[in-house]
Amino acid sequence: MKFVKRALLGLILLLVALFLAVWLQQVDPMQYDLVDSPHLFPDSLVNYDFDLDSLKKVVGSDKGLPPGFELQALLAYAAYPELKGVKIDMVLTQEGAPMESNFNIWSLFGAGKNRQYRILLNDAAGTPYDEILLRNLPFDAQVGILAHELGHVAYYHRHTTLQIAKWGLSYLLDDNFHATHEQSTDLMPVYHGLGRQIHEYAWYVRYDDCCAAAYAKFGDQFMDKYYLSDKAIQEAIDKHPLYNK
Ligand SMILES: [Zn+2]
C-alpha cells in the first residue's frame, strides 16, 4: 500500500512538473518573414505545363502527396526550401476541420530531424463547409491554402516540443493568440512567393457566388475573426519587395 501511495504521489509530482515546464515556456504566436531568397511564382499557376517529375526531384521523396492534388501540393512544397528533408504528409480525411496541420505526436519526442508532420484535408461529402473544402477551390487557391498549412509546419519545426505544447494550449484558450497566429500564417505564402495564390483563396471563399452561404454562416465568427481578408493580403503583397521589383 505504501508503495502504491508513493508511486501515485510521484506520478502527480511528475505531471505538475511537466505542466509547469510547458506553462513557463514563452511562445510568440506571430509568424515572421524568415525566407532567405524566395522564389516569386507567376500570378496564376493555371495552364502552366509543370513537369511533375522535376518538381518531385526538387521537393524530395519525404513529402506525401494527396491523391488528385499532387501538382498543387508539389508547388506548395516547392515554395518552402526550409522544409527540405522534413517528413510531411498531406492526407485526405473524412472528418475534422476543412484543413488542419499537426504531427505524429510520438515523433515529437525523438530527434528534431525525425519529426513527422501531417496536413489533414477534409474531403468528406455533405459537410456544412463543403464549398470551401480543397476539392471545390480553384487551382491557385488550392496552392495558396496548402502553402498556408505548410506555414504552420514551418512554425512547428522551429519550436521545441515543450514550446509546441504551450502553443497548443494558448491556441485553444486564448482567442487573440489564435487570431495572431492564423493571420500571420496567412502571410507565410506571401513571404514564400505565393501571395497571389493565398489572395485568390481569401477572395474566393468570401466573394465567389459559390461560397456566399458558407461566408454568411462562418464569416463573422470564423473567417474574418481568425484570418486575413483579401484586402489585408493585397496590402501585404503591395508592401513586400518580392512583388515590387
Ligand atoms: Zn491555419
Residues whose N, C-alpha, C, O or C-beta is under 5 A from the ligand:
A	BS01	ZN	E182 T185
